[in-house]
Amino acid sequence: MSPTRGAAASIAPPAPGRPDKPRGGRFGSLAGWAQRHRWAALLIWVAVLAAVTPVSGAAGSAYKNNFALPGTDSQAATDLFTKHGSAQAGDSVDIVFKDSEGLDGRKAGVERMLAEVKGLPGVADVRSPYADASAVSRDGTIGYATVTLDGKAEAVPKEDITAIIDTAKSAESGGLQVELGGEAVRGAQEKGSPTAELAGILAAVIILGLLFGSLVAAAVPLITALFAVGSALGLIVLASHVFTIADFTPPITMLVGLGVGIDYALLIFYRYRHELTDGAEPAEATRKALDAAGRTVFFAGCTVIIALFGLVALGLGSLQGVALALALTVLTTMAASLILLPALLAVFGRRIQRHVLKHAARAEARGKVEGRRWRALAAAVQRRPLPALLVATFALLALSTPALSMRLGFADAGNDPATTTSRQAYDLLAEGFGPGFNGPLIVLVQGDEAAGQGVRSELAKAEGVATASPAMPSEDGALSTVIVYPETSPQAEGTADLVHHLRDDVAPGLERDTGAEILVGGSVAASQDFADTVSQRLPLFVAVVVGMSSLLLMLVFRSVWIPVKAALLNLLSISAALGAMTLVFQYGWFGVQQGPIEAFLPVLIFAIVFGLSMDYEVFLVSRIHEEWERTKDHSLAVREGLATTGKVITAAGAIMIVVFGAFMLSADRMLQQFGLGLAVAILVDALVIRCLIVPAAMQLLGKRAWWLPAPLARRLPKVALERPANS
């Protein structure tokens, strides 16, 4: 076996006074530097992690959710409400009481507890249920007190909310049940231990151990990922003081960072292992691996970052901060794979080499051929490419179909675990005052008090409205507020229809009759506006991401059909994932509580999955392209491409699936949806698309797969992904 087989770089003449050394590409040179300065490279990463962690801990996070959408009715209503003042500028907490014998006999104890709550930090005002007849149900068994906070829910310290909860709960006695609701309470509830993250890491270790059969070999990709994720999390905490980053970003960052970090390191490490079995020394194998797979990782990482920055085109408030945080995480994991990983390979190279060669010798003695099963699978697909393509495609289209009826929205207390006090309060309020009580619409009437009362009377008659409160004038009297309670629950389709009905059908007529301007706002209306905005801007987002990624693929592979195929298949895997999410979370398969899909998840999953799918696309097609350039035998190139990448693509996909799937263990519904969507997308992509559809499509395309019109070929710059052997 020639020691130069699969070389990633050619040999340059020696410089005067310096020993011979291989001349490779930039990534090979970077690997060489990391090897020669292995301890310095390791020390840099340790220093970064050691510096970022305490600094970010001392600075604290400044996460804030900002789903403001300028130009929407709900945002205009919020701005008007703020401009003209309100006695309830801060968020509120509901203390809900239930006594089957009636609340009248509990007045003394409840009033005493509410007086204590009023004196707690963070409390601006308390309104007793005994001071407002509308705050007690008709049968007198359920009532609620409103605790007005001195700021927005996210600005009130968690310990202040906890004190309110504890004080209110102390009033429970005999048959009196006390529960608390509101966004502040939901945020203060314990979220549980990081079971999902730990389960994902443990599963990844097991898969890596089975793949390589060595603890050291399994630890190298995992250490690389953990260093990258740890550094990224600290940087994101610091970035939250400068940019608007949502509070749900850290677990998503952990989820994506672990999956991508291990994935990138594994792709490089697997190529490194291949070079060792071809007879290269550890240092040379590292340079070759970085010059080949390192290029793939760099390209794939850039594609993910481009896809994430496509979210900026949506202009959706703090979702832009999430995109920034995830892009920073991917950039950090990419840097760790290109710098930290070569340094670790320099430290453990000899031990890994002994194990790899020993394992290869045992496999050779047993007559095992690397990639034999994958080669056989590719050959089977090549014999009947059209049936394989059609069956797999139709199966994925069937799974994608439910996504056509996907309903976007936001989870509320009704989706919390049944044991939480926020869910208990939600259920009690629905029981006592109707399902729409938990999601009122706030209608602002910009006009005199008479206009407000007239609008209120007409709103109360509207179809889908259970009741409407009297018009409440603002502090300056410039506008009136009418609280409209729907007949349906906040997440019901009927409530979304009511928002559109009031805006499109009811409000225009009332504005003509009264001369007042009418805006329908509130959290439910804002959620609907967000969902509608996502739907409207999605085509632009998809066009930006697909267009930029396809252009990069065209530059790399000098082909028109490769990027077209990649874009279509990536869209297919994403639609299948969204279909699975719809079946489970919207239609309640497997006993999951029914509800809408979080409005921002489809675009977030699209950005992440489209980028990650390119990892496998580039890794597989680049090896096919490498064989095509070497042999000009298209069928052979397809078989060898799958044979040399099938195992690592499956292993990398399995790691991502268990890391993402582990978030199904989270108590947070949003994280459950996110984990399922990513896990299904990677499962479909790694197994069905890369192992069946891509070989079938490449076989059907034949030599046309590498076609590029001559005028376009002359104008496009050449961007080499794989450095050819013996170059």
N, C-alpha and C positions, 0 to 999 in steps of 0.2 A: 504493500500500500504506500503510495507516494505521500510523503509528509506535507506536500503542498496542496493535496486535494482539498477543495472547499476553501482555499485561502481567501481571505478577505482583502488582501492588499498585496501589491508587488514589492520586490526588494530593490531599494535604491542604492546607488553606489555610496561607499563610505565617505563621510566627510573627513577632511584632513584632521588627523590627530584624534579621531573619534572612532569607536568600534562600530561595526556594521549593525544596523538595526532595521527592522521592517518599516517601510514607508506605507502608511495606510491613509484612510480618510480621516476626517476630523474626529469621528467617534472612536476610531481605533487609537488616534493620538490622545484623546481624552482618557481612554482606558489605560494607555501606557503611562500617562501622568499619574493617574490614581494608583496604579500598581507601584510605581517608583516611589511615590510619596504616600504609601498606604496608611501609615500612622497619622500623617498630617490630615489626610482626607477623613479618616475616622474621627480624629480630634475635632475637625471643623463641624461635623454633624453632631457630635456629642456636645460641643460648645453651643451650637445653635439651639439644640433642644434644651440644654441646661439654662440658657439665657432666656429663651422665650417663655418657658414654663413659669418661673417665678415672677417675671415681669408682667405677664398676662394675668397671673393670679393676683398680683398686687393692684394692677389697674382695674381689674374686674371687667365684666362684660357690659356692653351698652346696647344689647339687642333690643330692637323695637320693630313691631309689626306696622307696616304702613301700606295699606291697600287702597290708598286714596286714588281716585280716578277722576281727574279734572275733566269737566265736560259732561259728567253724568248727573242725573237728578239727585241721587243720594249724596254726592259730594257737594253739590250746590246747596242742598238742604242743610248739610253739616256746617258749611261756611256761613250761611245766613244765621243759623242757630247761635254760632259763636259770635258773630258780629253784633247781634242784637241782645245778647246776654240771656242768661237763664239762671234760675235758682238752683238748678241741678247740673252745674257745669262738670262736676266729677262723675265718675261711674258709680254704680250702686251695687249693693249686696241685698238679696232678699232673704229674710229669715222667715221660714215657712213653718206654721204650727198646724198640728192636727190632733183633735181629741174627739173620739166618736160620741162622747157625752156632751159635746158643745164647748166652745171656747169661753163662754161667759164666766164660768166658774174658775177660770185660770187667769183672770185679769190681774190680780195682785202680783202673782209670781212673774207673769210675763212683763208687766210694767217695770217691776224691780230690775229684771235682767236687762231690759232695754235701756234703763237709766245707766246701768254699768257700761253697756256698750257705747253709749253716747260719750262717755268720758274717756274712751280708749284712744290711743294715737291713731291718726289717719282717718278719723270719723268727723265729718262736717255736720251731719244732721241725722236724726232718726225719726221716722214717722210710724207711730203705733197703729196696729190694725183696729184698735178701739177708737181711734180718732177719725177713721174714715170707713163708713159703712160699706163702700165698694171693695174694701180690702178683706172682706169676710164673705165666704161662699153663702149661697142662699140657705143652705141647711144649717149654717152656723158651726160646722165642724172643722173647716179649714180656713186659715187666714194667713196674712203675711205682713211683716213689717219691712219698710224700706230704709236701708242704711245708706245714706249718701256719703261717699268717700270724698276726701279733700283733693283728689286728683284722679287721673286716668288709672285704670286697673294695673297697667304695667309699671306705673310710677310709684304705687304704694308698696312699701316694703312687705315682703312675704310674711315676716314675723308679725306685722300688724294685722294682716288678714287672719293668720293663725290664731291670734289673740281673740279676734271677733268670733271665730268658729268655736273656740274653747269656751268662751263666756256664754255664747248662745246655747251650746250643748249642755251647759250646767243646769239649765232650766228644765231639762227632761226629768219627768217623774211620773210615776203611775201610768196613766194612759195618755200622757202628753208626748207627742213626737215632735222633735225640732230638727229641721234640716235647713241647709243654707245653699243658695244658688247665686249665679252671677259669674262673669268671666274672671273676676278676681279670685273667687273661691276655687274655680276650676284650675287656675294657675298655681294656687297654693297647695293643692292636694298632692300627696306623695305620688311620684311617678313610678316608684318601684326601683329595684336594683337593675344594673345594666346587664340583664340576663341575655338579651339579644346579642350584644357585642361579644360577650364572653363565649356564647355558644357558637357564634360565627368564627371566632379565632380558633377555638378548639377543633371545630370541623375542618377548618383549613389546614391545621397542623396534621390531622389524621390523613387527609387526602395527599398532602405533600409527602408524608412519611411513606404511604403506600406507593406513591409514584416513584420515589427515589430510593426507598429502602434504607435511608441513612438519616439519623437525627441531625447531623451537621448540614447535609445537603438540604433537608427540609427547613432548617432554621434560617438559612441565608435569605431566601425570598421573604420570609415572614419578618425577619429583623429589619430588612430594607423597608418594608411597608410600614412597620410600626414607627420607625424613626421619622418617616415622611409624614405620616398621619399626625403624630405627636407634635411635630414642628408646625404643621399646617393649622392644627386646632388653636395653638397659641397665637399664631399670626392673625387668625380670623377674629379672635377675641380683641386683639389690638385694633384690627381694621373696623370693628363694630363702633369704635369711637369716632371714626371718620365717615363711614358709609352707613346707610340704612340697611341693616342685616336682620332678618327675622329671627325670632327666638327658637324656631324649630330647625335652624340651620345646623347646629352641632351634631345631632344624631344622624342627619342626612350626610353630613361631611364624613363622619366616622364610617358610615355605611359604604359610601362611594369610595372613600380613600382606601379602606382595607381591600375592597374588591379590586380596584384599579391598581393599587400598589403591588399586591401579590401577583396580579395578572401580568403586569409589565416586567417585574423581576423574573417571573417564571418563564416568560418568552425568551428573555436573554439567557437565563440560566440553562434552559433546555438546549439552546443553540451551543452554549459553552460545553455542555455535556456531550453533544454530538461531535464537536471538534476534538474533544479528548479521545473519544473512541476512534477517531480518524488518525490518531497518532500525534496530535499537537501537544506541545508542552503547555502547562497551565497558563503561563504568561502569554504565549502566542494564541492559545485558545480564547483567552479573554479578549484580546484585540480583535480576533476574527469575529467573535460573537457580537461585540459592540459594533463592528463595522457592518455587520449584516442585520441581526435582530435589533441592535440598538437603533439603527435607522428606522426600522419598522415601528419601534416604540415611540421614537420622536415624532414620526409622521402621525401615528395614531393619537398620541397625546395632543398634538396641534389640532387634529380634527375634532377631538372632544372639546377643546377650549373654544374653537370656532363655533361649534354647536351651542355651547353654553352662552357665549356672547351673543348668539342669535336671540336669546331671551331679552336682550336690551331693546331689540326692535319692537318688543311687545309693549314696553313702557308701563310695566305693571308694578309700580312702587317697590316694596322690599323684595320682590321676586328678582329684581335686578341685583340686589345685594346677595341673594342666594346664589345667583349665577356667578358673581364675582368670587364668592367664597369657594364654590366648587371648582372654578377655574384655577384658583390659587392652590387648591388641594391637588388637582391633577398635575399642575406645573411642578409642585413640590415632589410628588411621587415620581414624575418623569426625571427630575434632577437626581433623586436618590438612586433610581435605576441606572443612570448613566455615570454617576460618580461614586456613590457609596457602595453599590454592588461590586464594581471592579476591585475596590479596596478590600472588601470582604473576601472576594475570590483570591486575592493575592495572599491574604492571611491563611485561609483554609484550603488553598489550591491543591497542595500535595495530598492532604487527607482525602479530599474529594476525588482527586485523580485515582488514587489507589482503589477507592471504593468503586468508581465507575468502571475502571479497567477490569477489576475482579468480577464485577457483575456482568460485564460484556463477555468475559471469558467463559463464565458459567453458562450464559445464554448460547454462546457459540458451540460449546460442548454438547448442549442439549439439542442443537440443530435449530434453534429459534432465530428467525430472521426479523430484524427490526422493521416494523411497519407492515408485516405480512398480511395481517387481517385487514388493515386499512387499504392495502393494495388490492386485496380481493374484493372489498366493498366497492372501490372505485371501478374495478373491472366489471362487476355485476351491474352497476349503474350505467356504465358505458355501453353495455350490450343492449339495454332497453332504456335509453335516456328519456324518451318522451313520456312513457308511462310513469317513470319515477318522478319526473318533473310535475306532471299533471296531478297525480295522487297527492303528493306532498303539498302542492299549491292549493288544491281544493280543500284539503284538511285545514290549512291555516286560514283560508278565507272563511270557512265555516266557523272557526273559533273567533274570527274577527267580527262576524256579523253583529253580535250583541253591542259592539261599540257604537253602532249607528244610532242606538236608542239611549246612549249614555246621557245621564242627567247630572249636570255640574252643580255644586253647592259647597257648603261648609258644614263640618260637623259641629254640633252644639252639645249641650248637657244631655240631650236625649240619646246621644251615642256613647256617653260615659258608662263605665262598668256599673252594673246594677247595685253594687255595694257602696258606691261613693255617695257622699251627702249631696253633691250637685245633681246627680241623677235622681235621687230620692226627692229633692225639692222640685225638680222638673216634673216628675210624675204627679206629685201632690198638687201642684198648680194646675196641671192639665185636668186632674180629677175634679178639683174644686171650681175652676173657672173656664174650662174648655181648652181644647188642644191649641187654639190660636193664641192663648194668653202668653205662651212662652216666646212668641215671635211677633210682637205688635209692629205695625207700620206707623211711622211718624210722619204725619201730613202737615206741612207748613203752609199757612195761608198768609201771603203778604198783602195785607189790606186792613181795613178797620175791623172792630170787634163784631159788628153786624155781619160782615162778610164771613168771618170765622164761624159764627153760629149757623149761618145759612149753609156753608160748606159741610159743617158737621151733620146737619139734618139730612142732607142728600147722601153723604157717605154712608150713614147708618142704613140707608135703604138699598145700597148697592149689593148686587149678587155676590155671595162669597164672604160678606162681612157679618160677623156675629154681633158686634156692638161697636160703638164709637164714643169716646169720652167727650165731655163738654170742651169747647174751645178754650184754651188757656192762653191769655195774652202774655207777650214777652215783657221784660222789665221796662222797655221804652214804648210799648204799645204798638210797635210797627208791624208786628206779625202775631199770628195766633197758631197754637199747636193743637192738633187733634190726633189723639192716639186711636188707631183703628185696629181692632182685634179680628183676625181672620177666623173663619169657621174651621180651617184645617191647621195642622201642625206646621211649624216653621219650615221643615224640609219637604213637605208634601208638594206634589206638582200643582195642586189647586192653589197654594199660596203664591207660587211663582206666576200662575195665570192671573191671580188677583192683582199683583203688582202691575202687570201689563194692562189689565182691564182698567184699573184706576187711572193710569197715566194716559192710555190711548183713547179710552171711551168716555170716562166720567169727568176727568179734569178739564178737557177742552171746553165742554159745555158749561161747566161751572165757572170757568174763567170768563166766558162770554157774558154769562148772566150777572156775575158779581163784579167784574172788572178787577179781580184780585189775581195774583200769580200763585199757582198751586204747585207744590213740589212734594213728591212721595219719597220719603227717606227712611232712615232707621237701619239697623243691622241686617235685617232680612232683605230689604230692598238693595242695600249695598252689596250683599252677597250675590244677588241676582244680577246686578250691574257688572260685577266682576266676572261672573260666568258668561254673560253676554259679550263682554269685551274680549275675553279669551277666544270665544267662538268667532268673533268678527276678525280678530287680528291673526288667527291661526294660519290662514293661507299665506300671509306675508312672511310669517316666521318660518314655515315649512320651506317656502321658496328660497329664503336667504340661506338656511342651513344646508338644504339639498344642493343648491346652486354652488355654494362655496366648496363644499366637500367633493362634489362631482368634478369641479375644476381642478382641485388638487389631485384627484385620482387620474384625470386625463393627463396632467403633467407628468405624473410618475410612471404610468403604464403606457403612455403614448397610444391611447386607444379611446374610441368613442363608446364602444359597447360595454366595456368594463365598468365605467362609472354609471351608465344607465342601468345595468344589471344590479350593481351594488345599491343604488338608490331605491330601486323597486323592491329589492329583497329586504332592505333595512326597514322600509315602510311597512312591509308585510309582517315582519317580526314585531314591530311596534303596535300595529293594529291588532295582532293576536294577543299581545299583552294587555291592551286596553279592553279587549273583549273579555278576557279572563277576569279582569278587575270588575267589569260590569256585572258578570254572572255572579261573582262571589259577594260583592259588597252592595250592589244596587238591587239585585234580585234575591239575595240572601241564600245562596247555595252553601251547603255544608253547615247550616245552622247559624250563619253569620247574620247579625242584625241588619236589616235593610236600611238603605239611606243613599244619599247622593255621593258621587265621587268628588273628592276635594278639588275645587275649581282649578287650582294651579298645578295639580299633579300631571295631567296629560302633557302639558307643554314641557314640564320639567323632565318627565320620563322620556319624552321625545328627544330632548337635547342630549340627555345622558346616554340613552340606548343607541341613538344614531351614531354618536361618537364611539361608543364601546363596540358596536357591531363592526365598525371600520377596523378595529384591532384584528379581528379574525379574518375579515375580508382581505386586508392587506397582508397579513401573515400567510394565509393560504395562497392567494393569487400571486404574491411575490415569489413564492417557491415554485409555483407552476410557471411563472414567467422566467425564472432563473433556469429551469430545466428546458423551457422552450428555446431560450437563447443558446443554450448549450447543445441541444440535440436537433432542434427544428422538427421534432416529432410531437405533434400536439396531443395525441392520445396518451403517449408515454409521459408527457409533461403533466397531464392531469392526474394520472395514477401516482406518479412519484411525488407530486405536490401534496396529495392527500396522505400518502404513506408516510411522508416525513413530518407532517404537521397535525395529522388526525389525533394522535395521542396527546400532544401538548394542548391543542385547542379544546379537546374534551376535558382534560384535567383543569385547564384554566377556567373553562366554563363551569365545571363542577364546583370549583372553589368560589366563584362568584355567586353561583346559585345558592350554596349553603350560607354564605355570608349575607346575601340579600334575603334569602328565605328565613334566616334566623330572626329577622325583624317582624316576622309574623307572631313571635312570642311577646312582642311589646304590647303594653296595655293601651298604647296610643293608636287610635283607628287610622290616623293619617299615615303613621309609620308602617302599619300593617298593609295598607293599600300600596304604599311606595315599595315595600319589600316584595310583595307578591308581583307587582307589575314588572319590576326589574328581574326577578327570578324567572318568571315565565318568558320574558323577552330573551334572556340569555340562554335558557333551556332550548327554546325554539331555534335561536340563531346558531348555537354551537352544535346541536344535533341534527335538526331537520334541514336547516338552510345550508350550513357549511359542509355537511357530510352527505347530503342527498341532492339538494336543488342546485348548488353551485357546480359540482362535478357534472350533473346532467346538462345544465345550461352551457357550460364550457365545452362539453362534448358536441352539443348541437351547433354551437357557434363555430367550432373548428378554428381554422386559421383566421376567420373573420373577427375573432375575439380581439385581435391585435391590430385591427384596421384603424387607420387615421388618415383622413383626406390629406393629400400632399400639400395643398396650400396651407392648411392648418398646421401640418407637421413642420413646415419651414418657419412658421411664425412663433410656435410655442417653444419656450426654453426647455432644455433637457434637464430633468431632475432625476438623478439615479437613486433608486431606493436600495437595491441590492448591488453590492460590488461583485462582479462576476468572478468566478473561480479563476485562479492563475493570472489575474490581471496585474 
